[in-house]
């Protein structure tokens, strides 16, 4: 970034207690046009994340006192701000738990800043569709309003994370056809699916539980082994 030039891109909150690493990452992100705020502990991170000021949050799992998993859990109680988690390389438990709690994606430490920026941009792209979205997608009593990002069952709202909403919209758009995991990753997470990447499966599992609970079992997501998923709604 040129000296004296203020970034004007998406506003990012970085929550990481590694001060030196945060400073380097902040400089890199600002060089890519992002505006960045940073905090070094989970408690302050929660307050800033819930302020409504930021377009996305980068959240480290390993934080003192209030760890990243608890921070995410608290954020998701009242906010759907996109969250990209930083996890220890090889720690599948933190990744899966984070996704189950509503993280939108994760990057393993140590990471290449270029990869993190690519993932971050993918998370931010999820709400931007190439063509104007339909005003309404519906199956039976299930209605999804893509533009308003609002889903209901028999008129009652269904609380979903941003990724879950995108995946539901993709399943609805597929109708009676199977939505492949590649399609769900691209449309739901904003990125191409990688080998051995279970992110789509975890998000679909969370979505399935929420839809079943909201509908009393009248909405189901069928697994088509080796291919993808299909939405089934009782008439």
FIZARO-389516 format. One line per field, with one value per atom (N, C-alpha, C): x, y negated, z negated; atom name; residue number from 0. Coordinates in Angstrom, 2 decimals, always signed. Layout:
REM residues N
X <- [X, ...]
Y <- [Y, ...]
Z <- [Z, ...]
atom <- [CA, ...]
n <- [NUM, ...]
This chain:
REM residues 235
X <- [+0.85, +0.00, +0.88, +0.56, +1.34, +1.15, +2.24, +2.17, +1.14, +0.30, -0.70, -2.00, -2.06, -3.29, -4.07, -5.30, -6.14, -6.95, -6.88, -7.67, -9.15, -9.87, -11.30, -12.13, -11.49, -12.19, -12.95, -13.29, -14.04, -13.35, -14.17, -13.67, -13.55, -12.35, -12.06, -11.66, -12.16, -11.73, -10.83, -9.61, -8.66, -8.55, -8.85, -8.78, -7.68, -6.53, -5.37, -4.44, -3.96, -3.11, -1.64, -1.29, +0.09, +0.29, +0.83, +0.91, +1.76, +2.91, +3.80, +3.16, +2.56, +1.91, +0.72, -0.02, -1.17, -0.72, +0.41, +0.91, +1.30, +1.95, +2.35, +1.13, +0.16, -1.04, -1.84, -1.92, -2.64, -2.01, -0.68, +0.02, -0.27, -0.27, -0.54, -1.96, -2.93, -4.33, -4.57, -3.96, -4.13, -3.51, -2.42, -1.82, -2.73, -3.65, -4.62, -5.91, -5.94, -7.09, -8.10, -7.85, -8.78, -8.54, -9.59, -9.46, -9.45, -8.52, -8.33, -8.31, -9.10, -9.00, -8.50, -7.72, -7.23, -7.36, -7.68, -7.72, -6.99, -6.49, -5.60, -6.22, -7.51, -8.12, -9.58, -10.10, -11.43, -12.55, -12.44, -13.50, -13.70, -12.58, -12.67, -13.11, -12.67, -13.04, -14.54, -15.18, -16.64, -17.33, -16.91, -17.54, -17.40, -16.20, -15.99, -16.75, -16.77, -17.45, -18.95, -19.50, -20.94, -21.30, -20.31, -20.57, -21.29, -21.24, -21.86, -21.01, -19.76, -18.89, -18.13, -18.07, -17.15, -17.86, -17.20, -17.73, -17.38, -16.32, -15.91, -14.94, -14.79, -13.90, -12.90, -11.63, -10.61, -10.32, -10.56, -10.55, -9.59, -8.60, -7.67, -8.31, -8.14, -8.69, -7.95, -6.63, -5.83, -5.73, -6.67, -6.69, -6.64, -6.05, -6.02, -7.39, -7.64, -8.88, -10.10, -10.62, -11.78, -11.26, -11.27, -10.65, -11.54, -10.99, -11.69, -13.00, -13.07, -14.32, -15.42, -15.09, -16.08, -16.44, -15.46, -15.74, -16.74, -16.49, -17.40, -18.78, -18.84, -20.14, -20.93, -20.25, -20.91, -21.34, -20.48, -20.83, -22.08, -22.13, -23.23, -24.57, -24.55, -25.81, -26.61, -25.94, -26.68, -26.18, -25.20, -24.68, -24.31, -24.53, -24.16, -22.99, -22.20, -21.05, -20.14, -19.67, -18.79, -17.55, -17.20, -16.04, -15.12, -13.86, -12.81, -11.91, -11.80, -11.03, -9.62, -8.69, -7.30, -7.09, -6.72, -6.55, -5.13, -4.74, -3.44, -3.45, -2.36, -2.29, -2.49, -3.36, -3.61, -4.64, -5.14, -6.12, -7.53, -7.95, -9.25, -10.39, -10.15, -11.21, -11.66, -10.70, -11.04, -11.76, -11.33, -11.95, -13.40, -13.63, -14.99, -15.89, -15.39, -16.18, -16.49, -15.51, -15.73, -16.80, -16.74, -17.75, -19.13, -19.16, -20.43, -21.06, -20.22, -20.73, -21.05, -20.74, -21.13, -19.99, -18.74, -17.64, -17.87, -17.48, -17.70, -16.57, -15.38, -14.24, -13.11, -12.00, -10.85, -9.57, -8.49, -7.15, -6.23, -5.40, -4.50, -3.22, -2.78, -1.49, -0.37, +0.81, +1.16, +0.54, +0.20, -0.49, +0.26, -0.04, +0.45, -0.56, -0.12, -1.07, -1.91, -1.32, -2.07, -3.25, -3.04, -4.14, -5.23, -4.81, -5.79, -6.63, -5.99, -6.73, -7.71, -7.28, -8.17, -9.38, -9.16, -10.27, -11.19, -10.58, -11.36, -12.23, -11.67, -12.45, -13.58, -13.31, -14.36, -15.51, -15.18, -16.21, -17.04, -16.37, -17.08, -17.91, -17.52, -18.25, -19.54, -19.70, -20.82, -22.17, -22.27, -23.56, -23.77, -22.75, -22.85, -23.05, -24.18, -24.48, -24.22, -23.83, -23.51, -24.73, -25.90, -27.13, -28.09, -29.05, -30.01, -30.73, -30.81, -31.44, -32.95, -33.58, -35.04, -35.64, -36.83, -37.48, -37.86, -38.18, -38.65, -38.33, -37.82, -37.68, -38.58, -39.38, -40.29, -40.47, -40.60, -41.01, -41.98, -43.22, -44.21, -44.31, -44.21, -44.30, -42.95, -41.91, -40.57, -40.36, -40.04, -39.80, -38.44, -37.72, -36.42, -36.43, -36.10, -36.04, -34.56, -33.92, -32.48, -32.06, -32.82, -32.42, -32.46, -33.50, -33.64, -32.86, -32.35, -31.62, -32.45, -33.65, -34.63, -35.28, -35.31, -35.93, -37.01, -38.14, -39.25, -39.85, -40.43, -41.23, -42.60, -43.62, -44.99, -45.02, -44.23, -44.23, -43.32, -42.75, -41.86, -40.41, -39.63, -38.25, -37.37, -36.43, -35.43, -34.09, -33.46, -32.18, -31.04, -30.34, -29.26, -28.02, -26.85, -25.64, -25.63, -24.70, -24.62, -24.34, -23.42, -23.10, -24.27, -24.95, -26.12, -27.22, -27.43, -28.45, -28.09, -26.82, -26.40, -26.58, -26.24, -26.39, -27.86, -28.71, -30.15, -30.68, -30.26, -30.71, -30.27, -29.05, -28.55, -29.34, -29.67, -30.48, -31.88, -32.45, -33.78, -33.75, -32.71, -32.61, -32.45, -31.85, -31.67, -32.98, -33.98, -35.28, -35.16, -35.65, -35.61, -34.28, -33.42, -32.11, -31.15, -30.07, -29.03, -28.12, -27.87, -26.88, -25.54, -24.58, -23.29, -22.52, -21.57, -20.75, -19.93, -19.52, -18.76, -19.61, -20.87, -21.79, -22.06, -22.29, -22.60, -21.40, -20.19, -19.01, -18.86, -19.07, -18.90, -19.98, -21.24, -22.34, -22.53, -22.21, -22.42, -21.26, -20.03, -18.84, -18.03, -18.38, -17.69, -16.33, -16.07, -14.77, -14.91, -13.94, -13.93, -13.64, -14.27, -14.04, -12.70, -11.97, -10.68, -10.84, -9.90, -9.93, -9.87, -10.67, -10.72, -11.23, -11.85, -12.43, -13.86, -14.12, -15.43, -16.30, -15.89, -16.63, -18.09, -18.34, -19.72, -20.51, -19.92, -20.63, -21.01, -20.11, -20.40, -21.51, -21.43, -22.48, -23.83, -23.84, -25.09, -25.64, -24.77, -25.22, -25.89, -25.27, -25.87, -27.20, -27.24, -28.46, -29.56, -29.23, -30.21, -30.86, -30.06, -30.59, -31.53, -31.16, -31.98, -33.31, -33.24, -34.46, -35.40, -34.84, -35.67, -36.33, -35.57, -36.13, -37.21, -36.99, -37.96, -39.25, -39.13, -40.30, -40.92, -40.37, -40.87, -40.63, -39.54, -39.17, -39.76, -40.46, -41.08, -40.12, -38.96, -37.92, -36.75, -36.25, -35.11, -34.10, -32.84, -31.78, -31.25, -31.50, -31.10, -29.64, -28.87, -27.48, -27.44, -26.87, -26.66, -25.17, -24.85, -23.46, -22.54, -21.45, -20.44, -20.75, -21.94, -22.32, -22.65, -23.66, -24.06, -25.31, -26.21, -27.39, -28.62, -29.79, -31.07, -32.04, -32.74, -33.71, -35.06, -35.70, -37.02, -37.94, -39.04, -40.01, -41.36, -41.95, -43.25, -44.31, -45.18, -46.21, -47.22]
Y <- [+1.20, +0.00, -1.24, -2.21, -3.43, -4.23, -4.89, -5.68, -6.79, -6.94, -7.99, -7.59, -6.34, -5.87, -5.05, -5.42, -4.71, -3.64, -2.37, -1.32, -1.65, -1.29, -1.59, -0.34, +0.83, +2.07, +2.59, +3.88, +4.47, +4.28, +4.11, +3.83, +5.16, +5.51, +6.81, +6.64, +7.55, +7.61, +8.82, +8.60, +9.67, +9.89, +11.11, +11.45, +12.50, +12.07, +12.95, +12.36, +13.19, +12.68, +12.61, +13.12, +13.03, +11.65, +10.72, +9.32, +9.14, +9.82, +9.66, +10.21, +11.39, +11.98, +11.13, +10.61, +9.76, +8.50, +7.92, +6.71, +6.99, +8.14, +8.50, +8.78, +9.50, +9.82, +8.56, +7.69, +6.44, +5.64, +5.57, +4.83, +5.46, +6.80, +7.49, +7.23, +7.35, +7.14, +5.70, +4.76, +3.37, +3.14, +3.86, +3.78, +4.34, +5.23, +5.80, +4.99, +3.86, +2.97, +3.10, +3.99, +4.17, +3.11, +2.77, +2.00, +2.99, +2.83, +3.86, +3.25, +3.83, +3.58, +4.87, +4.76, +5.97, +5.86, +6.99, +7.10, +8.38, +8.41, +9.50, +10.48, +10.33, +11.29, +11.53, +12.65, +13.07, +12.17, +11.68, +10.85, +9.57, +8.89, +7.68, +8.04, +9.21, +9.66, +9.81, +10.38, +10.55, +9.19, +8.26, +6.94, +6.26, +6.33, +5.68, +6.40, +7.74, +8.51, +8.24, +7.95, +7.70, +6.23, +5.40, +3.98, +3.67, +4.62, +4.38, +3.55, +3.28, +2.42, +3.17, +4.49, +5.24, +6.14, +6.33, +7.19, +8.65, +8.91, +10.29, +10.28, +11.45, +11.62, +12.73, +12.47, +13.51, +13.85, +15.10, +15.48, +16.64, +16.41, +17.48, +18.35, +19.66, +20.58, +20.45, +20.32, +20.31, +18.90, +18.58, +17.28, +17.48, +16.54, +16.68, +16.43, +17.07, +16.93, +17.40, +16.57, +16.96, +17.40, +18.73, +19.20, +18.94, +19.20, +18.87, +19.61, +20.85, +21.61, +20.94, +20.51, +19.82, +18.45, +17.77, +16.49, +16.69, +17.70, +17.98, +18.34, +19.18, +19.58, +18.34, +17.40, +16.20, +15.29, +15.14, +14.33, +14.87, +16.18, +16.79, +16.75, +16.41, +16.27, +15.07, +14.09, +12.89, +12.25, +12.87, +12.26, +13.33, +13.00, +13.89, +13.31, +12.42, +11.87, +13.02, +13.02, +14.10, +14.23, +15.48, +15.74, +16.74, +16.35, +17.22, +17.58, +18.87, +19.29, +19.69, +19.38, +19.80, +20.96, +22.13, +23.31, +23.86, +24.68, +25.33, +26.36, +26.43, +27.39, +28.81, +29.56, +30.93, +31.10, +29.99, +30.10, +30.15, +31.35, +31.54, +31.24, +31.47, +31.27, +29.81, +28.89, +27.47, +27.06, +27.60, +27.23, +27.67, +28.93, +29.45, +28.74, +28.55, +27.86, +26.44, +25.75, +24.40, +24.35, +25.27, +25.31, +25.64, +26.54, +26.90, +25.72, +24.85, +23.68, +22.51, +22.66, +21.62, +20.84, +21.30, +20.66, +20.86, +19.89, +19.96, +20.67, +20.63, +21.32, +21.29, +21.95, +21.96, +21.99, +21.53, +21.63, +22.17, +23.15, +23.76, +22.94, +22.77, +22.13, +23.18, +22.82, +21.55, +21.50, +20.33, +20.18, +19.19, +19.27, +18.26, +17.12, +15.89, +14.77, +14.72, +15.11, +15.10, +16.06, +17.24, +18.19, +17.63, +17.02, +16.46, +15.39, +14.53, +13.49, +14.10, +15.15, +15.82, +16.40, +17.02, +17.59, +16.49, +15.40, +14.29, +13.68, +13.50, +12.94, +13.89, +15.19, +16.16, +16.06, +15.91, +15.76, +14.50, +13.42, +12.16, +12.20, +13.07, +13.17, +13.95, +14.72, +15.65, +14.95, +13.72, +13.04, +12.30, +12.37, +11.68, +12.72, +12.71, +13.68, +13.05, +13.90, +13.41, +12.82, +13.40, +12.90, +12.51, +11.62, +11.25, +12.48, +12.64, +13.84, +13.81, +14.97, +14.99, +14.38, +13.81, +13.18, +14.21, +15.42, +16.45, +17.84, +18.69, +20.13, +20.83, +21.78, +22.44, +23.91, +24.69, +26.10, +26.33, +26.64, +26.81, +25.56, +25.74, +24.60, +23.95, +24.45, +23.88, +22.78, +21.58, +20.45, +19.83, +19.52, +18.88, +17.63, +16.50, +15.22, +14.85, +15.16, +14.93, +13.47, +12.55, +11.14, +10.65, +11.03, +10.61, +11.51, +12.65, +13.63, +14.04, +14.53, +14.86, +16.18, +17.13, +18.43, +18.66, +19.24, +19.50, +20.88, +21.43, +22.66, +22.34, +22.44, +22.08, +20.67, +19.78, +18.39, +18.07, +19.10, +18.88, +18.85, +17.85, +17.74, +18.89, +19.26, +20.28, +19.58, +19.68, +18.99, +19.82, +19.25, +19.94, +19.05, +19.69, +18.93, +18.57, +17.69, +17.27, +18.46, +19.33, +20.49, +21.45, +21.67, +22.55, +22.01, +20.70, +20.09, +20.29, +20.06, +20.22, +21.66, +22.60, +24.01, +24.37, +23.87, +24.12, +23.56, +22.34, +21.74, +22.58, +23.11, +23.94, +25.25, +25.84, +27.06, +26.79, +25.65, +25.29, +25.08, +24.39, +24.12, +25.40, +26.43, +27.71, +28.47, +28.14, +28.81, +30.28, +31.14, +32.58, +33.20, +32.38, +32.88, +32.89, +33.62, +33.66, +32.45, +31.74, +30.66, +31.29, +31.25, +31.88, +31.11, +31.79, +31.13, +30.00, +30.18, +29.12, +27.86, +28.05, +26.92, +26.27, +27.08, +26.54, +25.79, +26.27, +25.56, +24.23, +24.24, +23.00, +21.98, +22.45, +21.52, +21.24, +22.21, +22.04, +21.40, +21.78, +21.29, +20.31, +20.20, +19.25, +19.70, +21.01, +21.52, +22.94, +23.32, +24.68, +25.68, +26.84, +27.86, +28.53, +28.74, +29.41, +30.87, +31.70, +33.11, +33.23, +34.12, +34.39, +33.21, +32.24, +31.09, +31.44, +31.49, +31.88, +30.68, +29.48, +28.29, +28.36, +28.75, +28.84, +29.83, +30.99, +32.03, +31.53, +30.81, +30.31, +29.26, +28.33, +27.31, +27.95, +28.95, +29.64, +30.35, +30.98, +31.66, +30.68, +29.51, +28.49, +28.00, +27.77, +27.31, +28.34, +29.60, +30.68, +30.68, +30.54, +30.53, +29.35, +28.18, +26.99, +27.11, +27.64, +27.77, +28.81, +29.91, +30.95, +30.43, +29.66, +29.11, +28.09, +27.24, +26.19, +26.75, +27.89, +28.42, +29.64, +30.05, +31.26, +32.50, +32.48, +33.64, +33.64, +32.58, +32.55, +32.09, +31.58, +31.25, +32.19, +32.77, +33.68, +33.35, +33.61, +33.50, +34.90, +35.40, +36.76, +36.77, +37.70, +37.87, +38.82, +38.37, +39.21, +39.55, +40.72, +41.08, +40.87, +40.18, +39.96, +38.83, +38.22, +37.17, +35.87, +35.90, +34.66, +34.84, +33.88, +33.87, +33.40, +33.83, +33.42, +33.06, +31.93, +31.46, +32.14, +32.60, +33.23, +32.61, +32.06, +31.41, +32.09, +32.51, +33.16, +32.15, +32.55, +31.62, +31.26]
Z <- [+0.00, +0.00, +0.00, +0.84, +0.90, -0.38, -0.79, -2.02, -1.86, -2.89, -2.85, -2.22, -1.65, -1.03, -2.04, -2.30, -3.25, -2.53, -2.97, -2.32, -2.38, -1.33, -1.29, -1.04, -1.13, -0.86, -2.06, -2.05, -3.16, -4.50, -5.54, -6.89, -7.64, -8.04, -8.64, -10.10, -10.96, -12.35, -12.53, -13.00, -13.26, -14.76, -15.21, -16.63, -16.81, -17.30, -17.44, -18.48, -19.42, -20.49, -20.10, -18.92, -18.44, -17.82, -18.61, -18.20, -16.95, -16.90, -15.75, -14.48, -14.58, -13.42, -12.97, -13.93, -13.60, -12.87, -13.30, -12.65, -11.21, -10.99, -9.62, -8.75, -9.32, -8.56, -8.26, -9.24, -9.03, -7.88, -7.88, -6.82, -5.46, -5.41, -4.15, -3.68, -4.59, -4.23, -3.77, -4.45, -4.03, -2.66, -2.37, -1.05, +0.03, -0.38, +0.55, +0.59, -0.13, -0.05, -1.17, -2.14, -3.24, -4.32, -5.05, -6.28, -7.43, -8.36, -9.39, -10.78, -11.68, -13.12, -13.76, -14.81, -15.47, -16.97, -17.60, -19.05, -19.45, -20.69, -21.09, -22.08, -22.40, -23.31, -22.94, -23.41, -23.01, -23.50, -24.72, -25.28, -24.46, -24.17, -23.34, -21.93, -21.47, -20.13, -19.98, -20.98, -20.94, -20.84, -21.68, -21.68, -20.33, -19.73, -18.45, -17.35, -17.39, -16.35, -16.35, -17.52, -17.63, -17.42, -17.09, -16.91, -15.60, -14.66, -13.36, -12.42, -12.80, -12.01, -10.92, -11.01, -10.17, -9.16, -8.02, -6.97, -7.20, -7.94, -8.24, -9.41, -10.03, -11.19, -10.89, -11.17, -11.15, -12.61, -13.00, -14.42, -14.67, -15.51, -15.90, -16.97, -16.85, -17.85, -19.18, -19.12, -20.34, -20.91, -21.77, -22.44, -23.95, -24.69, -26.15, -26.76, -27.88, -28.66, -27.86, -26.99, -26.18, -24.81, -24.57, -23.33, -22.11, -20.93, -19.70, -19.52, -19.99, -19.88, -20.69, -21.90, -22.75, -22.17, -21.60, -20.94, -19.81, -18.98, -17.86, -18.37, -19.39, -19.95, -20.41, -21.06, -21.55, -20.40, -19.40, -18.24, -17.56, -17.40, -16.64, -17.39, -18.65, -19.38, -18.89, -18.29, -17.87, -16.59, -15.91, -14.69, -13.66, -12.39, -11.30, -10.49, -11.11, -10.42, -9.97, -8.72, -8.27, -9.14, -9.48, -10.34, -9.65, -9.49, -8.97, -10.14, -10.45, -11.62, -11.25, -12.17, -12.05, -13.02, -12.49, -13.33, -13.20, -14.18, -14.11, -12.99, -12.25, -11.16, -11.69, -11.05, -11.43, -12.53, -13.11, -14.18, -13.59, -13.23, -12.60, -13.57, -14.87, -15.87, -15.88, -15.97, -16.00, -14.71, -13.59, -12.31, -12.27, -12.64, -12.59, -13.59, -14.82, -15.84, -15.38, -14.81, -14.32, -13.25, -12.30, -11.25, -11.82, -12.79, -13.40, -14.12, -14.67, -15.39, -14.47, -13.18, -12.23, -11.61, -11.75, -11.03, -9.53, -8.74, -7.31, -6.59, -7.13, -6.54, -7.55, -7.21, -8.10, -7.27, -7.88, -7.30, -8.38, -8.02, -9.00, -9.13, -10.37, -10.64, -10.58, -10.11, -9.45, -8.06, -7.61, -6.33, -5.45, -4.16, -3.23, -3.22, -3.45, -3.44, -2.17, -1.05, +0.20, +0.16, -0.47, -0.60, -1.51, -2.62, -3.55, -2.87, -2.09, -1.38, -0.38, +0.31, +1.27, +0.56, -0.58, -1.36, -1.88, -2.35, -2.87, -1.78, -0.61, +0.49, +0.91, +0.84, +1.16, +0.17, -1.12, -2.15, -1.88, -1.51, -1.26, +0.02, +0.97, +2.25, +2.13, +1.06, +0.99, +1.16, +0.72, +0.79, +2.10, +2.98, +4.25, +5.34, +5.99, +7.04, +8.40, +9.35, +10.69, +11.37, +11.16, +11.77, +10.65, +10.95, +9.92, +9.39, +8.08, +7.53, +7.73, +7.78, +7.87, +6.61, +6.77, +5.62, +4.57, +5.01, +4.08, +4.60, +3.72, +3.98, +2.98, +3.44, +2.51, +2.85, +1.81, +1.90, +0.75, +1.07, +0.02, -0.82, -2.14, -3.05, -3.34, -2.67, -2.84, -1.81, -2.28, -1.39, -1.68, -0.61, -0.71, +0.16, -0.44, +0.28, +0.42, +1.56, +1.71, +1.54, +2.11, +2.01, +0.57, -0.15, -1.55, -2.50, -1.94, -2.75, -3.96, -3.64, -4.67, -4.30, -5.26, -5.04, -6.08, -5.65, -6.58, -6.34, -7.40, -7.31, -7.89, -7.05, -7.44, -8.05, -7.47, -7.89, -9.05, -9.69, -10.82, -10.35, -10.79, -10.32, -10.78, -9.94, -10.27, -10.39, -11.54, -11.76, -11.17, -10.19, -9.49, -9.42, -9.39, -9.12, -7.63, -7.25, -5.85, -4.93, -5.33, -4.50, -4.41, -5.52, -5.51, -4.60, -4.65, -3.79, -2.32, -1.97, -0.59, -0.11, -0.98, -0.61, -0.46, -1.35, -1.23, +0.08, +0.44, +1.70, +2.89, +2.84, +3.92, +4.01, +2.87, +2.85, +3.40, +3.01, +3.50, +5.01, +5.49, +6.93, +7.74, +7.13, +7.83, +7.97, +7.16, +7.24, +6.90, +7.80, +7.56, +7.99, +8.58, +8.98, +7.80, +7.95, +6.92, +7.09, +6.00, +6.00, +5.63, +6.52, +6.25, +5.19, +4.57, +3.55, +4.17, +5.43, +6.10, +6.25, +6.64, +6.80, +5.45, +4.43, +3.11, +2.53, +2.80, +2.32, +3.04, +4.35, +5.11, +4.76, +4.71, +4.45, +2.96, +2.13, +0.70, -0.02, +0.39, -0.31, +0.53, +1.81, +2.67, +3.14, +3.10, +3.54, +4.07, +4.88, +5.41, +4.29, +4.38, +3.35, +3.57, +2.47, +2.51, +2.10, +2.52, +2.12, +0.60, +0.06, -1.38, -2.20, -1.55, -2.26, -2.66, -3.97, -4.47, -4.85, -4.47, -4.87, -4.43, -3.18, -2.69, -3.51, -3.79, -4.55, -5.95, -6.60, -7.94, -7.89, -6.92, -6.80, -6.48, -5.61, -5.27, -6.49, -7.28, -8.50, -9.46, -9.64, -10.51, -9.96, -8.65, -8.00, -8.13, -7.96, -8.08, -9.46, -10.50, -11.87, -12.08, -11.58, -11.76, -11.01, -9.78, -8.98, -9.58, -10.04, -10.67, -11.93, -12.72, -13.96, -13.66, -12.66, -12.33, -11.76, -11.03, -10.33, -11.00, -12.12, -12.76, -11.91, -11.17, -10.35, -8.95, -8.56, -7.23, -6.13, -6.52, -5.55, -5.79, -4.72, -4.84, -3.75, -4.04, -3.04, -2.79, -1.61, -1.24, -0.78, -1.31, -0.88, +0.30, +1.40, +2.57, +2.58, +2.10, +1.81, +3.00, +2.73, +3.75, +4.71, +4.58, +5.54, +4.83, +3.95, +3.30, +2.47, +2.54, +1.69, +2.46, +1.97, +2.57, +1.45, +1.65, +0.66, +0.92, -0.16, -0.04, -1.08, -0.60, -1.47, -1.31, -2.44, -2.36, -1.91, -0.98, -0.48, -1.58]
atom <- [N, CA, C, N, CA, C, N, CA, C, N, CA, C, N, CA, C, N, CA, C, N, CA, C, N, CA, C, N, CA, C, N, CA, C, N, CA, C, N, CA, C, N, CA, C, N, CA, C, N, CA, C, N, CA, C, N, CA, C, N, CA, C, N, CA, C, N, CA, C, N, CA, C, N, CA, C, N, CA, C, N, CA, C, N, CA, C, N, CA, C, N, CA, C, N, CA, C, N, CA, C, N, CA, C, N, CA, C, N, CA, C, N, CA, C, N, CA, C, N, CA, C, N, CA, C, N, CA, C, N, CA, C, N, CA, C, N, CA, C, N, CA, C, N, CA, C, N, CA, C, N, CA, C, N, CA, C, N, CA, C, N, CA, C, N, CA, C, N, CA, C, N, CA, C, N, CA, C, N, CA, C, N, CA, C, N, CA, C, N, CA, C, N, CA, C, N, CA, C, N, CA, C, N, CA, C, N, CA, C, N, CA, C, N, CA, C, N, CA, C, N, CA, C, N, CA, C, N, CA, C, N, CA, C, N, CA, C, N, CA, C, N, CA, C, N, CA, C, N, CA, C, N, CA, C, N, CA, C, N, CA, C, N, CA, C, N, CA, C, N, CA, C, N, CA, C, N, CA, C, N, CA, C, N, CA, C, N, CA, C, N, CA, C, N, CA, C, N, CA, C, N, CA, C, N, CA, C, N, CA, C, N, CA, C, N, CA, C, N, CA, C, N, CA, C, N, CA, C, N, CA, C, N, CA, C, N, CA, C, N, CA, C, N, CA, C, N, CA, C, N, CA, C, N, CA, C, N, CA, C, N, CA, C, N, CA, C, N, CA, C, N, CA, C, N, CA, C, N, CA, C, N, CA, C, N, CA, C, N, CA, C, N, CA, C, N, CA, C, N, CA, C, N, CA, C, N, CA, C, N, CA, C, N, CA, C, N, CA, C, N, CA, C, N, CA, C, N, CA, C, N, CA, C, N, CA, C, N, CA, C, N, CA, C, N, CA, C, N, CA, C, N, CA, C, N, CA, C, N, CA, C, N, CA, C, N, CA, C, N, CA, C, N, CA, C, N, CA, C, N, CA, C, N, CA, C, N, CA, C, N, CA, C, N, CA, C, N, CA, C, N, CA, C, N, CA, C, N, CA, C, N, CA, C, N, CA, C, N, CA, C, N, CA, C, N, CA, C, N, CA, C, N, CA, C, N, CA, C, N, CA, C, N, CA, C, N, CA, C, N, CA, C, N, CA, C, N, CA, C, N, CA, C, N, CA, C, N, CA, C, N, CA, C, N, CA, C, N, CA, C, N, CA, C, N, CA, C, N, CA, C, N, CA, C, N, CA, C, N, CA, C, N, CA, C, N, CA, C, N, CA, C, N, CA, C, N, CA, C, N, CA, C, N, CA, C, N, CA, C, N, CA, C, N, CA, C, N, CA, C, N, CA, C, N, CA, C, N, CA, C, N, CA, C, N, CA, C, N, CA, C, N, CA, C, N, CA, C, N, CA, C, N, CA, C, N, CA, C, N, CA, C, N, CA, C, N, CA, C, N, CA, C, N, CA, C, N, CA, C, N, CA, C, N, CA, C, N, CA, C, N, CA, C, N, CA, C, N, CA, C, N, CA, C, N, CA, C, N, CA, C, N, CA, C, N, CA, C, N, CA, C, N, CA, C, N, CA, C, N, CA, C, N, CA, C, N, CA, C, N, CA, C, N, CA, C, N, CA, C, N, CA, C, N, CA, C, N, CA, C, N, CA, C, N, CA, C, N, CA, C, N, CA, C, N, CA, C, N, CA, C, N, CA, C, N, CA, C, N, CA, C, N, CA, C, N, CA, C, N, CA, C]
n <- [0, 0, 0, 1, 1, 1, 2, 2, 2, 3, 3, 3, 4, 4, 4, 5, 5, 5, 6, 6, 6, 7, 7, 7, 8, 8, 8, 9, 9, 9, 10, 10, 10, 11, 11, 11, 12, 12, 12, 13, 13, 13, 14, 14, 14, 15, 15, 15, 16, 16, 16, 17, 17, 17, 18, 18, 18, 19, 19, 19, 20, 20, 20, 21, 21, 21, 22, 22, 22, 23, 23, 23, 24, 24, 24, 25, 25, 25, 26, 26, 26, 27, 27, 27, 28, 28, 28, 29, 29, 29, 30, 30, 30, 31, 31, 31, 32, 32, 32, 33, 33, 33, 34, 34, 34, 35, 35, 35, 36, 36, 36, 37, 37, 37, 38, 38, 38, 39, 39, 39, 40, 40, 40, 41, 41, 41, 42, 42, 42, 43, 43, 43, 44, 44, 44, 45, 45, 45, 46, 46, 46, 47, 47, 47, 48, 48, 48, 49, 49, 49, 50, 50, 50, 51, 51, 51, 52, 52, 52, 53, 53, 53, 54, 54, 54, 55, 55, 55, 56, 56, 56, 57, 57, 57, 58, 58, 58, 59, 59, 59, 60, 60, 60, 61, 61, 61, 62, 62, 62, 63, 63, 63, 64, 64, 64, 65, 65, 65, 66, 66, 66, 67, 67, 67, 68, 68, 68, 69, 69, 69, 70, 70, 70, 71, 71, 71, 72, 72, 72, 73, 73, 73, 74, 74, 74, 75, 75, 75, 76, 76, 76, 77, 77, 77, 78, 78, 78, 79, 79, 79, 80, 80, 80, 81, 81, 81, 82, 82, 82, 83, 83, 83, 84, 84, 84, 85, 85, 85, 86, 86, 86, 87, 87, 87, 88, 88, 88, 89, 89, 89, 90, 90, 90, 91, 91, 91, 92, 92, 92, 93, 93, 93, 94, 94, 94, 95, 95, 95, 96, 96, 96, 97, 97, 97, 98, 98, 98, 99, 99, 99, 100, 100, 100, 101, 101, 101, 102, 102, 102, 103, 103, 103, 104, 104, 104, 105, 105, 105, 106, 106, 106, 107, 107, 107, 108, 108, 108, 109, 109, 109, 110, 110, 110, 111, 111, 111, 112, 112, 112, 113, 113, 113, 114, 114, 114, 115, 115, 115, 116, 116, 116, 117, 117, 117, 118, 118, 118, 119, 119, 119, 120, 120, 120, 121, 121, 121, 122, 122, 122, 123, 123, 123, 124, 124, 124, 125, 125, 125, 126, 126, 126, 127, 127, 127, 128, 128, 128, 129, 129, 129, 130, 130, 130, 131, 131, 131, 132, 132, 132, 133, 133, 133, 134, 134, 134, 135, 135, 135, 136, 136, 136, 137, 137, 137, 138, 138, 138, 139, 139, 139, 140, 140, 140, 141, 141, 141, 142, 142, 142, 143, 143, 143, 144, 144, 144, 145, 145, 145, 146, 146, 146, 147, 147, 147, 148, 148, 148, 149, 149, 149, 150, 150, 150, 151, 151, 151, 152, 152, 152, 153, 153, 153, 154, 154, 154, 155, 155, 155, 156, 156, 156, 157, 157, 157, 158, 158, 158, 159, 159, 159, 160, 160, 160, 161, 161, 161, 162, 162, 162, 163, 163, 163, 164, 164, 164, 165, 165, 165, 166, 166, 166, 167, 167, 167, 168, 168, 168, 169, 169, 169, 170, 170, 170, 171, 171, 171, 172, 172, 172, 173, 173, 173, 174, 174, 174, 175, 175, 175, 176, 176, 176, 177, 177, 177, 178, 178, 178, 179, 179, 179, 180, 180, 180, 181, 181, 181, 182, 182, 182, 183, 183, 183, 184, 184, 184, 185, 185, 185, 186, 186, 186, 187, 187, 187, 188, 188, 188, 189, 189, 189, 190, 190, 190, 191, 191, 191, 192, 192, 192, 193, 193, 193, 194, 194, 194, 195, 195, 195, 196, 196, 196, 197, 197, 197, 198, 198, 198, 199, 199, 199, 200, 200, 200, 201, 201, 201, 202, 202, 202, 203, 203, 203, 204, 204, 204, 205, 205, 205, 206, 206, 206, 207, 207, 207, 208, 208, 208, 209, 209, 209, 210, 210, 210, 211, 211, 211, 212, 212, 212, 213, 213, 213, 214, 214, 214, 215, 215, 215, 216, 216, 216, 217, 217, 217, 218, 218, 218, 219, 219, 219, 220, 220, 220, 221, 221, 221, 222, 222, 222, 223, 223, 223, 224, 224, 224, 225, 225, 225, 226, 226, 226, 227, 227, 227, 228, 228, 228, 229, 229, 229, 230, 230, 230, 231, 231, 231, 232, 232, 232, 233, 233, 233, 234, 234, 234]
